[in-house]
Amino acid sequence: MSNIISLSEAEAATEFSPDMRVWHTVLATGAHQELIWAKFEPDGNYPLHSHPYEQTSVVIQGRMRLTVGDEVREVGPGDMWVAPPGVPHGGEILGDDQ
């Protein structure tokens, strides 16, 4: 993928995970991190999980009560989070606010 990513390119690369009801795209990946672009559908499922690398995520659509390690906050469109390596993250999807 290019180092410069337009909104239309990100949307065109988006994949749907039916088990979680989440649209997502890996915008950038490096040796120790990845950047995710995500749209959370109502009634979706974003279970707690972790990775051996750092993950930064940007919410494009949807609202959720997110847990990253010991921190819990509500996030929505435009909000971002960073999950350090090995730190559990996931949450309860609350709705589809855009």
N, CA, C and O atoms as CSV, one atom per row, in Angstrom:
chain,resi,resn,atom,element,x,y,z
A,1,MET,N,N,0.848,-1.178,0.000
A,1,MET,CA,C,0.000,0.000,0.000
A,1,MET,C,C,0.893,1.241,0.000
A,1,MET,O,O,2.023,1.210,0.488
A,2,SER,N,N,0.379,2.300,-0.540
A,2,SER,CA,C,1.082,3.574,-0.640
A,2,SER,C,C,1.292,4.213,0.735
A,2,SER,O,O,0.601,3.872,1.695
A,3,ASN,N,N,2.231,5.125,0.822
A,3,ASN,CA,C,2.444,5.887,2.057
A,3,ASN,C,C,1.421,6.994,2.220
A,3,ASN,O,O,1.230,7.500,3.326
A,4,ILE,N,N,0.761,7.377,1.135
A,4,ILE,CA,C,-0.297,8.391,1.165
A,4,ILE,C,C,-1.579,7.693,0.753
A,4,ILE,O,O,-1.653,7.109,-0.328
A,5,ILE,N,N,-2.598,7.752,1.616
A,5,ILE,CA,C,-3.833,6.999,1.390
A,5,ILE,C,C,-5.010,7.952,1.387
A,5,ILE,O,O,-5.242,8.653,2.372
A,6,SER,N,N,-5.758,7.990,0.292
A,6,SER,CA,C,-6.939,8.835,0.218
A,6,SER,C,C,-8.120,8.130,0.877
A,6,SER,O,O,-8.093,6.915,1.077
A,7,LEU,N,N,-9.149,8.891,1.211
A,7,LEU,CA,C,-10.365,8.322,1.785
A,7,LEU,C,C,-10.961,7.289,0.828
A,7,LEU,O,O,-11.371,6.214,1.266
A,8,SER,N,N,-11.016,7.596,-0.463
A,8,SER,CA,C,-11.609,6.651,-1.421
A,8,SER,C,C,-10.788,5.363,-1.511
A,8,SER,O,O,-11.359,4.284,-1.663
A,9,GLU,N,N,-9.460,5.458,-1.420
A,9,GLU,CA,C,-8.626,4.257,-1.430
A,9,GLU,C,C,-8.854,3.419,-0.174
A,9,GLU,O,O,-8.917,2.191,-0.247
A,10,ALA,N,N,-8.978,4.080,0.975
A,10,ALA,CA,C,-9.232,3.356,2.224
A,10,ALA,C,C,-10.575,2.646,2.161
A,10,ALA,O,O,-10.684,1.482,2.546
A,11,GLU,N,N,-11.602,3.346,1.676
A,11,GLU,CA,C,-12.930,2.733,1.577
A,11,GLU,C,C,-12.937,1.566,0.602
A,11,GLU,O,O,-13.584,0.550,0.856
A,12,ALA,N,N,-12.217,1.702,-0.519
A,12,ALA,CA,C,-12.174,0.626,-1.518
A,12,ALA,C,C,-11.483,-0.624,-0.972
A,12,ALA,O,O,-11.787,-1.734,-1.408
A,13,ALA,N,N,-10.569,-0.460,-0.037
A,13,ALA,CA,C,-9.825,-1.588,0.523
A,13,ALA,C,C,-10.507,-2.210,1.744
A,13,ALA,O,O,-10.014,-3.198,2.289
A,14,THR,N,N,-11.622,-1.649,2.171
A,14,THR,CA,C,-12.298,-2.110,3.381
A,14,THR,C,C,-12.875,-3.516,3.194
A,14,THR,O,O,-13.451,-3.835,2.154
A,15,GLU,N,N,-12.706,-4.347,4.225
A,15,GLU,CA,C,-13.237,-5.707,4.240
A,15,GLU,C,C,-14.231,-5.835,5.385
A,15,GLU,O,O,-14.096,-5.161,6.406
A,16,PHE,N,N,-15.226,-6.695,5.219
A,16,PHE,CA,C,-16.249,-6.927,6.242
A,16,PHE,C,C,-15.967,-8.224,6.968
A,16,PHE,O,O,-15.771,-9.264,6.340
A,17,SER,N,N,-15.945,-8.167,8.299
A,17,SER,CA,C,-15.819,-9.362,9.140
A,17,SER,C,C,-17.208,-9.696,9.661
A,17,SER,O,O,-17.652,-9.089,10.635
A,18,PRO,N,N,-17.916,-10.652,9.036
A,18,PRO,CA,C,-19.303,-10.920,9.414
A,18,PRO,C,C,-19.478,-11.407,10.849
A,18,PRO,O,O,-20.511,-11.145,11.464
A,19,ASP,N,N,-18.480,-12.112,11.394
A,19,ASP,CA,C,-18.605,-12.607,12.762
A,19,ASP,C,C,-18.620,-11.459,13.774
A,19,ASP,O,O,-19.266,-11.563,14.817
A,20,MET,N,N,-17.908,-10.360,13.470
A,20,MET,CA,C,-17.877,-9.199,14.376
A,20,MET,C,C,-18.779,-8.068,13.886
A,20,MET,O,O,-19.069,-7.147,14.649
A,21,ARG,N,N,-19.232,-8.115,12.620
A,21,ARG,CA,C,-20.001,-7.050,11.977
A,21,ARG,C,C,-19.211,-5.736,11.989
A,21,ARG,O,O,-19.730,-4.679,12.347
A,22,VAL,N,N,-17.952,-5.837,11.592
A,22,VAL,CA,C,-17.046,-4.692,11.545
A,22,VAL,C,C,-16.435,-4.604,10.158
A,22,VAL,O,O,-15.958,-5.602,9.618
A,23,TRP,N,N,-16.449,-3.406,9.579
A,23,TRP,CA,C,-15.728,-3.105,8.348
A,23,TRP,C,C,-14.370,-2.582,8.767
A,23,TRP,O,O,-14.290,-1.723,9.645
A,24,HIS,N,N,-13.293,-3.077,8.160
A,24,HIS,CA,C,-11.964,-2.627,8.579
A,24,HIS,C,C,-10.985,-2.648,7.416
A,24,HIS,O,O,-11.141,-3.394,6.450
A,25,THR,N,N,-9.986,-1.813,7.543
A,25,THR,CA,C,-8.898,-1.741,6.577
A,25,THR,C,C,-7.609,-1.530,7.347
A,25,THR,O,O,-7.563,-0.705,8.259
A,26,VAL,N,N,-6.574,-2.251,6.999
A,26,VAL,CA,C,-5.249,-1.983,7.551
A,26,VAL,C,C,-4.640,-0.914,6.652
A,26,VAL,O,O,-4.272,-1.188,5.509
A,27,LEU,N,N,-4.535,0.314,7.179
A,27,LEU,CA,C,-4.019,1.430,6.386
A,27,LEU,C,C,-2.506,1.431,6.300
A,27,LEU,O,O,-1.940,1.798,5.270
A,28,ALA,N,N,-1.855,1.025,7.365
A,28,ALA,CA,C,-0.388,1.009,7.381
A,28,ALA,C,C,0.067,-0.075,8.335
A,28,ALA,O,O,-0.573,-0.335,9.354
A,29,THR,N,N,1.168,-0.697,7.996
A,29,THR,CA,C,1.732,-1.716,8.866
A,29,THR,C,C,3.251,-1.584,8.844
A,29,THR,O,O,3.854,-1.279,7.815
A,30,GLY,N,N,3.840,-1.818,9.990
A,30,GLY,CA,C,5.287,-1.756,10.117
A,30,GLY,C,C,5.780,-2.968,10.877
A,30,GLY,O,O,5.015,-3.892,11.151
A,31,ALA,N,N,7.036,-2.963,11.210
A,31,ALA,CA,C,7.630,-4.094,11.917
A,31,ALA,C,C,6.983,-4.330,13.274
A,31,ALA,O,O,6.913,-5.467,13.738
A,32,HIS,N,N,6.506,-3.252,13.921
A,32,HIS,CA,C,5.981,-3.386,15.280
A,32,HIS,C,C,4.629,-2.713,15.493
A,32,HIS,O,O,4.184,-2.575,16.633
A,33,GLN,N,N,3.973,-2.293,14.421
A,33,GLN,CA,C,2.685,-1.615,14.595
A,33,GLN,C,C,1.839,-1.731,13.338
A,33,GLN,O,O,2.344,-2.023,12.254
A,34,GLU,N,N,0.511,-1.491,13.509
A,34,GLU,CA,C,-0.378,-1.360,12.369
A,34,GLU,C,C,-1.432,-0.314,12.678
A,34,GLU,O,O,-1.778,-0.084,13.837
A,35,LEU,N,N,-1.937,0.315,11.630
A,35,LEU,CA,C,-2.974,1.338,11.733
A,35,LEU,C,C,-4.237,0.793,11.081
A,35,LEU,O,O,-4.231,0.402,9.914
A,36,ILE,N,N,-5.332,0.773,11.862
A,36,ILE,CA,C,-6.609,0.221,11.423
A,36,ILE,C,C,-7.646,1.330,11.289
A,36,ILE,O,O,-7.691,2.252,12.104
A,37,TRP,N,N,-8.470,1.235,10.262
A,37,TRP,CA,C,-9.599,2.131,9.982
A,37,TRP,C,C,-10.833,1.266,10.146
A,37,TRP,O,O,-10.928,0.234,9.482
A,38,ALA,N,N,-11.793,1.633,11.003
A,38,ALA,CA,C,-12.900,0.715,11.305
A,38,ALA,C,C,-14.262,1.387,11.325
A,38,ALA,O,O,-14.417,2.524,11.771
A,39,LYS,N,N,-15.256,0.636,10.820
A,39,LYS,CA,C,-16.673,1.017,10.896
A,39,LYS,C,C,-17.370,-0.096,11.671
A,39,LYS,O,O,-17.339,-1.256,11.260
A,40,PHE,N,N,-17.999,0.257,12.789
A,40,PHE,CA,C,-18.659,-0.730,13.645
A,40,PHE,C,C,-20.157,-0.717,13.388
A,40,PHE,O,O,-20.810,0.312,13.564
A,41,GLU,N,N,-20.704,-1.855,12.972
A,41,GLU,CA,C,-22.132,-2.002,12.711
A,41,GLU,C,C,-22.882,-2.213,14.023
A,41,GLU,O,O,-22.323,-2.761,14.973
A,42,PRO,N,N,-24.153,-1.782,14.085
A,42,PRO,CA,C,-24.966,-2.081,15.278
A,42,PRO,C,C,-25.031,-3.600,15.484
A,42,PRO,O,O,-24.975,-4.365,14.522
A,43,ASP,N,N,-25.146,-4.012,16.709
A,43,ASP,CA,C,-25.220,-5.433,17.066
A,43,ASP,C,C,-23.947,-6.190,16.719
A,43,ASP,O,O,-23.955,-7.417,16.631
A,44,GLY,N,N,-22.857,-5.463,16.522
A,44,GLY,CA,C,-21.584,-6.116,16.238
A,44,GLY,C,C,-20.938,-6.627,17.510
A,44,GLY,O,O,-21.457,-6.455,18.613
A,45,ASN,N,N,-19.806,-7.252,17.326
A,45,ASN,CA,C,-19.087,-7.867,18.433
A,45,ASN,C,C,-17.601,-7.569,18.256
A,45,ASN,O,O,-17.010,-7.958,17.248
A,46,TYR,N,N,-16.996,-6.891,19.217
A,46,TYR,CA,C,-15.568,-6.600,19.162
A,46,TYR,C,C,-14.944,-7.153,20.436
A,46,TYR,O,O,-14.683,-6.408,21.381
A,47,PRO,N,N,-14.705,-8.472,20.459
A,47,PRO,CA,C,-14.247,-9.129,21.686
A,47,PRO,C,C,-12.849,-8.691,22.106
A,47,PRO,O,O,-12.039,-8.265,21.282
A,48,LEU,N,N,-12.584,-8.804,23.405
A,48,LEU,CA,C,-11.240,-8.517,23.909
A,48,LEU,C,C,-10.237,-9.447,23.234
A,48,LEU,O,O,-10.457,-10.653,23.129
A,49,HIS,N,N,-9.136,-8.864,22.783
A,49,HIS,CA,C,-8.063,-9.628,22.143
A,49,HIS,C,C,-6.785,-8.805,22.254
A,49,HIS,O,O,-6.828,-7.655,22.690
A,50,SER,N,N,-5.674,-9.367,21.873
A,50,SER,CA,C,-4.407,-8.636,21.894
A,50,SER,C,C,-3.555,-9.095,20.717
A,50,SER,O,O,-3.852,-10.095,20.063
A,51,HIS,N,N,-2.496,-8.343,20.465
A,51,HIS,CA,C,-1.574,-8.630,19.371
A,51,HIS,C,C,-0.146,-8.540,19.899
A,51,HIS,O,O,0.087,-7.904,20.927
A,52,PRO,N,N,0.805,-9.159,19.224
A,52,PRO,CA,C,2.208,-9.031,19.643
A,52,PRO,C,C,2.832,-7.711,19.177
A,52,PRO,O,O,4.007,-7.452,19.436
A,53,TYR,N,N,2.049,-6.885,18.496
A,53,TYR,CA,C,2.504,-5.588,17.989
A,53,TYR,C,C,1.557,-4.497,18.466
A,53,TYR,O,O,0.448,-4.790,18.913
A,54,GLU,N,N,1.979,-3.252,18.375
A,54,GLU,CA,C,1.138,-2.105,18.725
A,54,GLU,C,C,0.098,-1.898,17.630
A,54,GLU,O,O,0.411,-2.004,16.444
A,55,GLN,N,N,-1.140,-1.602,18.026
A,55,GLN,CA,C,-2.197,-1.329,17.050
A,55,GLN,C,C,-2.827,0.014,17.364
A,55,GLN,O,O,-3.231,0.278,18.497
A,56,THR,N,N,-2.905,0.861,16.345
A,56,THR,CA,C,-3.590,2.144,16.445
A,56,THR,C,C,-4.829,2.043,15.576
A,56,THR,O,O,-4.747,1.589,14.435
A,57,SER,N,N,-5.984,2.462,16.100
A,57,SER,CA,C,-7.239,2.354,15.364
A,57,SER,C,C,-7.947,3.695,15.318
A,57,SER,O,O,-7.865,4.491,16.253
A,58,VAL,N,N,-8.654,3.936,14.197
A,58,VAL,CA,C,-9.456,5.139,14.000
A,58,VAL,C,C,-10.888,4.689,13.751
A,58,VAL,O,O,-11.132,3.865,12.869
A,59,VAL,N,N,-11.847,5.224,14.522
A,59,VAL,CA,C,-13.268,4.900,14.328
A,59,VAL,C,C,-13.819,5.824,13.246
A,59,VAL,O,O,-13.736,7.046,13.365
A,60,ILE,N,N,-14.373,5.246,12.206
A,60,ILE,CA,C,-14.984,6.006,11.122
A,60,ILE,C,C,-16.489,6.072,11.316
A,60,ILE,O,O,-17.115,7.089,11.018
A,61,GLN,N,N,-17.069,4.991,11.813
A,61,GLN,CA,C,-18.510,4.919,12.025
A,61,GLN,C,C,-18.790,3.992,13.195
A,61,GLN,O,O,-18.110,2.982,13.373
A,62,GLY,N,N,-19.801,4.341,13.999
A,62,GLY,CA,C,-20.212,3.509,15.118
A,62,GLY,C,C,-19.755,4.078,16.450
A,62,GLY,O,O,-18.878,4.940,16.509
A,63,ARG,N,N,-20.357,3.587,17.503
A,63,ARG,CA,C,-19.989,3.975,18.864
A,63,ARG,C,C,-19.779,2.697,19.655
A,63,ARG,O,O,-20.457,1.693,19.433
A,64,MET,N,N,-18.839,2.746,20.572
A,64,MET,CA,C,-18.610,1.574,21.402
A,64,MET,C,C,-18.037,1.976,22.751
A,64,MET,O,O,-17.418,3.031,22.891
A,65,ARG,N,N,-18.252,1.127,23.731
A,65,ARG,CA,C,-17.612,1.253,25.038
A,65,ARG,C,C,-16.351,0.411,24.934
A,65,ARG,O,O,-16.399,-0.818,24.990
A,66,LEU,N,N,-15.236,1.084,24.781
A,66,LEU,CA,C,-13.958,0.446,24.469
A,66,LEU,C,C,-13.140,0.223,25.724
A,66,LEU,O,O,-13.089,1.077,26.609
A,67,THR,N,N,-12.507,-0.922,25.791
A,67,THR,CA,C,-11.550,-1.233,26.844
A,67,THR,C,C,-10.181,-1.411,26.207
A,67,THR,O,O,-10.030,-2.179,25.256
A,68,VAL,N,N,-9.187,-0.706,26.726
A,68,VAL,CA,C,-7.794,-0.906,26.345
A,68,VAL,C,C,-7.034,-1.044,27.653
A,68,VAL,O,O,-6.830,-0.061,28.366
A,69,GLY,N,N,-6.614,-2.268,27.971
A,69,GLY,CA,C,-5.979,-2.517,29.255
A,69,GLY,C,C,-6.958,-2.240,30.382
A,69,GLY,O,O,-8.029,-2.845,30.432
A,70,ASP,N,N,-6.604,-1.324,31.298
A,70,ASP,CA,C,-7.462,-0.979,32.431
A,70,ASP,C,C,-8.357,0.220,32.151
A,70,ASP,O,O,-9.180,0.580,32.993
A,71,GLU,N,N,-8.213,0.849,30.981
A,71,GLU,CA,C,-8.990,2.058,30.660
A,71,GLU,C,C,-10.247,1.690,29.880
A,71,GLU,O,O,-10.197,0.878,28.956
A,72,VAL,N,N,-11.381,2.296,30.260
A,72,VAL,CA,C,-12.657,2.082,29.579
A,72,VAL,C,C,-13.243,3.455,29.258
A,72,VAL,O,O,-13.396,4.298,30.143
A,73,ARG,N,N,-13.571,3.671,27.977
A,73,ARG,CA,C,-14.170,4.938,27.540
A,73,ARG,C,C,-15.095,4.675,26.373
A,73,ARG,O,O,-14.945,3.682,25.660
A,74,GLU,N,N,-16.063,5.576,26.178
A,74,GLU,CA,C,-16.915,5.506,24.999
A,74,GLU,C,C,-16.212,6.235,23.859
A,74,GLU,O,O,-15.707,7.343,24.039
A,75,VAL,N,N,-16.181,5.604,22.679
A,75,VAL,CA,C,-15.561,6.210,21.506
A,75,VAL,C,C,-16.550,6.212,20.350
A,75,VAL,O,O,-17.471,5.397,20.301
A,76,GLY,N,N,-16.343,7.139,19.422
A,76,GLY,CA,C,-17.197,7.253,18.247
A,76,GLY,C,C,-16.407,7.803,17.078
A,76,GLY,O,O,-15.179,7.874,17.132
A,77,PRO,N,N,-17.108,8.195,16.016
A,77,PRO,CA,C,-16.456,8.655,14.799
A,77,PRO,C,C,-15.411,9.748,15.061
A,77,PRO,O,O,-15.679,10.753,15.721
A,78,GLY,N,N,-14.222,9.512,14.523
A,78,GLY,CA,C,-13.118,10.456,14.677
A,78,GLY,C,C,-12.221,10.149,15.854
A,78,GLY,O,O,-11.109,10.672,15.933
A,79,ASP,N,N,-12.683,9.303,16.780
A,79,ASP,CA,C,-11.864,8.942,17.939
A,79,ASP,C,C,-10.858,7.870,17.543
A,79,ASP,O,O,-11.069,7.115,16.593
A,80,MET,N,N,-9.763,7.820,18.289
A,80,MET,CA,C,-8.686,6.867,18.005
A,80,MET,C,C,-8.208,6.245,19.300
A,80,MET,O,O,-8.452,6.780,20.381
A,81,TRP,N,N,-7.521,5.104,19.192
A,81,TRP,CA,C,-6.891,4.510,20.356
A,81,TRP,C,C,-5.636,3.767,19.938
A,81,TRP,O,O,-5.454,3.400,18.777
A,82,VAL,N,N,-4.779,3.559,20.925
A,82,VAL,CA,C,-3.556,2.800,20.735
A,82,VAL,C,C,-3.568,1.657,21.740
A,82,VAL,O,O,-3.740,1.875,22.940
A,83,ALA,N,N,-3.385,0.455,21.248
A,83,ALA,CA,C,-3.253,-0.723,22.112
A,83,ALA,C,C,-1.797,-1.175,22.031
A,83,ALA,O,O,-1.359,-1.661,20.988
A,84,PRO,N,N,-1.047,-1.019,23.117
A,84,PRO,CA,C,0.351,-1.474,23.113
A,84,PRO,C,C,0.441,-2.983,22.900
A,84,PRO,O,O,-0.559,-3.682,23.065
A,85,PRO,N,N,1.605,-3.495,22.541
A,85,PRO,CA,C,1.764,-4.938,22.338
A,85,PRO,C,C,1.310,-5.738,23.560
A,85,PRO,O,O,1.671,-5.422,24.693
A,86,GLY,N,N,0.512,-6.776,23.309
A,86,GLY,CA,C,0.077,-7.665,24.370
A,86,GLY,C,C,-1.020,-7.140,25.273
A,86,GLY,O,O,-1.435,-7.845,26.193
A,87,VAL,N,N,-1.512,-5.914,25.043
A,87,VAL,CA,C,-2.547,-5.338,25.905
A,87,VAL,C,C,-3.927,-5.675,25.328
A,87,VAL,O,O,-4.203,-5.360,24.171
A,88,PRO,N,N,-4.798,-6.316,26.127
A,88,PRO,CA,C,-6.138,-6.649,25.650
A,88,PRO,C,C,-6.934,-5.387,25.316
A,88,PRO,O,O,-6.879,-4.387,26.033
A,89,HIS,N,N,-7.681,-5.463,24.199
A,89,HIS,CA,C,-8.558,-4.361,23.800
A,89,HIS,C,C,-9.766,-4.945,23.078
A,89,HIS,O,O,-9.677,-5.991,22.435
A,90,GLY,N,N,-10.888,-4.258,23.194
A,90,GLY,CA,C,-12.148,-4.678,22.590
A,90,GLY,C,C,-13.257,-3.912,23.270
A,90,GLY,O,O,-12.992,-3.065,24.123
A,91,GLY,N,N,-14.494,-4.192,22.911
A,91,GLY,CA,C,-15.557,-3.458,23.555
A,91,GLY,C,C,-16.941,-3.835,23.097
A,91,GLY,O,O,-17.139,-4.704,22.249
A,92,GLU,N,N,-17.902,-3.138,23.700
A,92,GLU,CA,C,-19.323,-3.326,23.418
A,92,GLU,C,C,-19.757,-2.272,22.418
A,92,GLU,O,O,-19.663,-1.076,22.695
A,93,ILE,N,N,-20.230,-2.701,21.259
A,93,ILE,CA,C,-20.698,-1.763,20.244
A,93,ILE,C,C,-22.068,-1.245,20.672
A,93,ILE,O,O,-22.979,-2.020,20.962
A,94,LEU,N,N,-22.196,0.095,20.707
A,94,LEU,CA,C,-23.387,0.747,21.250
A,94,LEU,C,C,-24.362,1.209,20.183
A,94,LEU,O,O,-25.560,1.286,20.457
A,95,GLY,N,N,-23.912,1.514,19.005
A,95,GLY,CA,C,-24.788,2.030,17.952
A,95,GLY,C,C,-24.014,2.358,16.708
A,95,GLY,O,O,-22.836,2.024,16.583
A,96,ASP,N,N,-24.699,3.031,15.765
A,96,ASP,CA,C,-24.063,3.299,14.484
A,96,ASP,C,C,-23.946,4.779,14.164
A,96,ASP,O,O,-23.951,5.150,12.990
A,97,ASP,N,N,-23.839,5.636,15.175
A,97,ASP,CA,C,-23.693,7.070,14.933
A,97,ASP,C,C,-22.586,7.312,13.926
A,97,ASP,O,O,-21.522,6.695,13.988
A,98,GLN,N,N,-22.854,8.224,12.991
A,98,GLN,CA,C,-21.838,8.545,11.982
A,98,GLN,C,C,-21.281,9.921,12.215
A,98,GLN,O,O,-20.412,10.371,11.467
